[in-house]
Structures are given as C-alpha cells and as structure tokens.
C-alpha cells in the first residue's frame, strides 16, 4: 500500500514538474511572467528532479544555468542516496 502511494506521489510531482518547466519555457519565449527559479528547484527537491532534468534537456530550457545543470543532478544523487539509506536500514 505504501509503495502505491509513493508511486502515485512521484507520478504527480513528476507531471507537475514537467508542466511547470514547459510552461516556464513557453513564458520565456513570449516575454511573459516567468516561474521563479526557486519554484523549479523546490519541485525538483520534492521528487520531480528526474522528470525536470529530462524535460529541461529535451526542450533545451535552462541548460546554460549551472544552478540547474549541476544542482538538479546533485539533488538526484542526494535523493537516490536517501532512498538507499532508508532501504538499507529497513531491510538489512
């Protein structure tokens, strides 16, 4: 049951991250109000990091910003390390 909830959460946060990143790119092209970088990084930290990174690379958005091209992979690494640590302590 917990696994289903986690998977649903990750699917929703990933979808939200994809939509938000694509919307920011759309706004950037049209000189409209932009999504704050802080919001993008928070979505990444909340679990949408892989989806956001793939989206950014695919639509070529924020790929020249080290804050994102280094920061999001660091977030992914920390998330994987946290999951591995929890898994280890639960199932050792």
C-alpha positions in Angstrom: 0.0 0.0 0.0 2.8 2.5 0.9 4.5 1.7 -2.4 1.4 2.6 -4.4 1.1 5.9 -2.5 4.8 6.7 -3.1 4.5 5.8 -6.8 1.3 7.9 -7.2 3.1 10.8 -5.4 6.1 10.5 -7.7 4.0 10.4 -10.8 2.1 13.5 -9.8 5.1 15.5 -8.7 6.9 14.5 -11.9 3.9 15.5 -14.1 3.8 18.8 -12.2 7.5 19.4 -12.7 7.2 18.7 -16.5 4.2 21.0 -16.9 5.8 23.8 -14.9 9.1 23.6 -16.8 7.3 23.6 -20.1 5.2 26.5 -19.0 8.3 28.5 -18.0 9.8 27.8 -21.4 6.6 29.0 -23.1 6.6 32.1 -21.0 10.2 32.8 -21.7 9.6 32.7 -25.5 6.7 35.2 -25.2 8.2 37.6 -22.6 5.5 36.7 -20.1 5.6 36.3 -16.3 8.1 33.5 -15.5 8.0 30.7 -13.0 10.5 31.6 -10.2 13.7 29.5 -10.2 13.1 28.8 -6.6 9.8 27.1 -7.5 11.5 24.9 -10.1 14.2 23.9 -7.6 11.6 23.2 -4.9 9.6 20.9 -7.3 12.9 19.2 -8.1 13.7 18.7 -4.4 10.2 17.4 -3.7 10.7 14.5 -6.1 10.4 15.8 -9.6 14.1 16.1 -10.2 14.5 13.3 -12.8 11.4 14.4 -14.8 12.5 18.0 -14.6 16.1 17.3 -15.7 14.9 15.2 -18.7 12.4 17.9 -19.6 15.0 20.7 -19.4 17.4 18.7 -21.6 14.6 17.8 -24.1 13.2 21.3 -24.6 16.6 23.0 -24.0 15.4 25.1 -21.2 17.8 26.5 -18.5 20.6 24.3 -19.9 23.1 27.1 -19.7 22.4 27.7 -16.0 24.8 25.9 -13.7 22.3 26.2 -10.9 20.1 23.7 -12.8 22.5 21.7 -14.8 24.7 20.9 -11.7 22.1 21.5 -9.0 19.4 19.1 -10.2 21.9 16.2 -10.7 23.1 16.8 -7.2 19.5 16.7 -5.9 19.0 13.4 -7.8 22.2 12.0 -6.2 21.0 13.0 -2.7 17.6 11.6 -3.3 19.0 8.2 -4.5 21.4 8.2 -1.5 18.5 8.9 0.9 16.3 6.1 -0.7 19.3 3.7 -0.5 19.9 4.6 3.2 16.3 4.1 4.1 16.2 0.8 2.1 19.3 -0.4 3.9 18.1 0.4 7.4 14.7 -1.1 6.7 15.9 -4.3 5.1 19.3 -5.1 6.5 
